[in-house]
Amino acid sequence: MVSAVKSDNIPLILEAAQKQFARYGFKKTTMNDIADEIGMSKASLYYYFPNKEELFKEVIKEELAEFIDKINTIISTGKSYIDLLVSYAEMRHVYFQNFINLGKLSSEALKNVKPLYTELFKDFKKEEALLAERMLQKGVDNGELEGLDIPRYAELYVNIIQGLRKNVFMSKDLADFTDDDYEALKKQSILTAKIFGIGIKTKL
């Protein structure tokens, strides 16, 4: 019974945590804030999650899973492989922006919390590569591509899109990023996806 109750409460806790992190950011949100959001005692909250870092990590994990599900749904449609690559770039950009806004993270703050999520995002990158492989395989199945080293190009595509985001860290503090800055990054990501999609037909 305890296990069932615990399982039932976790979605409520994660939803409350997501709201609090989005409202106040990772640094300013407290376990008390999250407990109060759902009428739970702080002691009870610690029964589920030992600290704020683990709770934030679980919120991010849930959003990563949601992102993967959405991309898989899009891959199942009749879109061309180039349209799939573009859709991925767009949605990956939205997820990146949501992640930064969720914790209200500056470039420095992101570096500080990165060790907490290294393993999580390492696994996520593997999932991204598999998604990219599915998108390119769709192109092969549709007769749009042929003779392609799918794993090689899938990994390359994910690395390129990730590189665009990393360049952001060197150009401006994330805390100072405006909607125009995010829009510029989005346009770069989409253009890169289109160029990559057209370029792989040459099978370099």
For each residue, the residues with C-beta under 8 A, 3 or more apart:
1: 4 5
2: 5 6
3: 6 7
4: 1 7 8
5: 1 2 8 9
6: 2 3 9 10 47 48
7: 3 4 10
8: 4 5 11 12
9: 5 6 12 13 40 48
10: 6 7 13 14 48
11: 8 14 15
12: 8 9 15 16 38
13: 9 10 16 17 34 38 40 45 48 49 55
14: 10 11 17 18 55 58 59 62
15: 11 12 18 19
16: 12 13 19 20 34 37 38
17: 13 14 20 21 29 34 37 55 56 58 59
18: 14 15 21 22 59 62 63 102
19: 15 16 22 23 37
20: 16 17 23 24 29 33 34 37
21: 17 18 24 25 26 29 56 59 102 103
22: 18 19 101 102
23: 19 20 29
24: 20 21 28 29 33 104
25: 21 28 29 103 104 105
26: 21 29 52 56 102 103 104 105 109 113
27: 103 104 109
28: 24 25 104
29: 17 20 21 23 24 25 26 33 34 52
30: 33 34 52
31: 34 35 42 45 46 51 52 55
32: 35 36 42
33: 20 24 29 30 36 37
34: 13 16 17 20 29 30 31 37 38 45 55
35: 31 32 38 40 41 42 44 45
36: 32 33 39
37: 16 17 19 20 33 34
38: 12 13 16 34 35
39: 36
40: 9 13 35 44 45
41: 35 44 45
42: 31 32 35 45 46
43: 46 47
44: 35 40 41 47 48
45: 13 31 34 35 40 41 42 48 49
46: 31 42 43 49 50 51
47: 6 43 44
48: 6 9 10 13 44 45
49: 13 45 46 52 54 55 58
50: 46 54
51: 31 46 54 55
52: 26 29 30 31 49 55 56
53: 56 57 113 116
54: 49 50 51 57 58
55: 13 14 17 31 34 49 51 52 58 59
56: 17 21 26 52 53 59 60 103 113 116
57: 53 54 60 61 116 117 120
58: 14 17 49 54 55 61 62
59: 14 17 18 21 55 56 62 63 102
60: 56 57 63 64 99 102 117 120
61: 57 58 64 65 120
62: 14 18 58 59 65 66
63: 18 59 60 66 67 95 98 99 102
64: 60 61 67 68 95 120 124 127
65: 61 62 68 69
66: 62 63 69 70
67: 63 64 70 71 91 92 95
68: 64 65 71 72 127 131
69: 65 66 72 73
70: 66 67 73 74 91
71: 67 68 74 75 87 88 91 131
72: 68 69 75 76 131 134
73: 69 70 76 77
74: 70 71 77 79 84 87 88 91
75: 71 72 79 84 131 134 135 138
76: 72 73
77: 73 74
78:
79: 74 75 83 84 87 138
80: 83 84 139 142 144
81: 84 85 135 136 138 139 142 144 145 197
82: 85 86 139 144 193 194 197 198
83: 79 80 86 87
84: 74 75 79 80 81 87 88 135 138
85: 81 82 88 89 132 135 157 193 194 196 197
86: 82 83 89 90 190 193 194 197
87: 71 74 79 83 84 90 91
88: 71 74 84 85 91 92 131 132 135 161 193
89: 85 86 92 93 161 189 190 192 193
90: 86 87 93 94 186 189 190
91: 67 70 71 74 87 88 94 95
92: 67 88 89 95 96 128 161 189
93: 89 90 96 97 182 185 186 189
94: 90 91 97 98
95: 63 64 67 91 92 98 99
96: 92 93 99 100 165
97: 93 94 100 101 182
98: 63 94 95 101 102
99: 60 63 95 96 102 103 105
100: 96 97 103 104 105 110 174 177
101: 22 97 98 104
102: 18 21 22 26 59 60 63 98 99
103: 21 25 26 27 56 99 100 109 110 113
104: 24 25 26 27 28 100 101 175
105: 25 26 99 100 109 110 113 174 175
106: 109 110 173 174 175
107: 110 111 169 173 174 175
108: 111 112 173
109: 26 27 103 105 106 112 113 175
110: 100 103 105 106 107 113 114 169 174
111: 107 108 114
112: 108 109
113: 26 53 56 103 105 109 110 116 117
114: 110 111 117 118
115: 118
116: 53 56 57 113
117: 57 60 113 114 120 121
118: 114 115 121 122
119: 122 123
120: 57 60 61 64 117 123 124
121: 117 118 124 125
122: 118 119 125 126
123: 119 120 126 127
124: 64 120 121 127 128
125: 121 122 128 129 158 162
126: 122 123 129 130
127: 64 68 123 124 130 131
128: 92 124 125 131 132 158
129: 125 126 132 133 151 154 155 158
130: 126 127 133 134 154
131: 68 71 72 75 88 127 128 134 135
132: 85 88 128 129 135 136 153 154 155 157 158
133: 129 130 136 137 150 151 154
134: 72 75 130 131 137 138
135: 75 81 84 85 88 131 132 138 139 154
136: 81 132 133 139 140 145 148 150 153 154 157 200
137: 133 134 140 141 150
138: 75 79 81 84 134 135 141 142
139: 80 81 82 135 136 142 144 145 148
140: 136 137 143 144 145 146 148 150
141: 137 138
142: 80 81 138 139
143: 140 146
144: 80 81 82 139 140 201
145: 81 136 139 140 148 200 201
146: 140 143
147: 203
148: 136 139 140 145 153 200 203
149: 152 153
150: 133 136 137 140 153 154
151: 129 133 154 155
152: 149 155 156
153: 132 136 148 149 150 156 157 200
154: 129 130 132 133 135 136 150 151 157 158
155: 129 132 151 152 158 159
156: 152 153 159 160 196
157: 85 132 136 153 154 160 161 193 196
158: 125 128 129 132 154 155 161 162
159: 155 156 162 163
160: 156 157 163 164 192 196
161: 88 89 92 157 158 164 165 189 192 193
162: 125 158 159 165 166
163: 159 160 166 167
164: 160 161 167 168 185 188 189 192
165: 96 161 162 168 169 185
166: 162 163 169 170
167: 163 164 170 171
168: 164 165 171 172 174 177 181 185
169: 107 110 165 166 174
170: 166 167
171: 167 168
172: 168 176 177 181
173: 106 107 108 176 177
174: 100 105 106 107 110 168 169 177
175: 104 105 106 107 109
176: 172 173
177: 100 168 172 173 174 181 182
178: 181 182
179: 182 183
180: 183 184
181: 168 172 177 178 184 185
182: 93 97 177 178 179 185 186
183: 179 180 186 187
184: 180 181 187 188
185: 93 164 165 168 181 182 188 189
186: 90 93 182 183 189 190
187: 183 184 190 191
188: 164 184 185 191 192
189: 89 90 92 93 161 164 185 186 192 193
190: 86 89 90 186 187 193 194
191: 187 188 194 195
192: 89 160 161 164 188 189 195 196
193: 82 85 86 88 89 157 161 189 190 196 197
194: 82 85 86 190 191 197 198
195: 191 192 198 199
196: 85 156 157 160 192 193 199 200
197: 81 82 85 86 193 194 200
198: 82 194 195 201
199: 195 196 202 204
200: 136 145 148 153 196 197 203 204
201: 144 145 198
202: 199
203: 147 148 200
204: 199 200
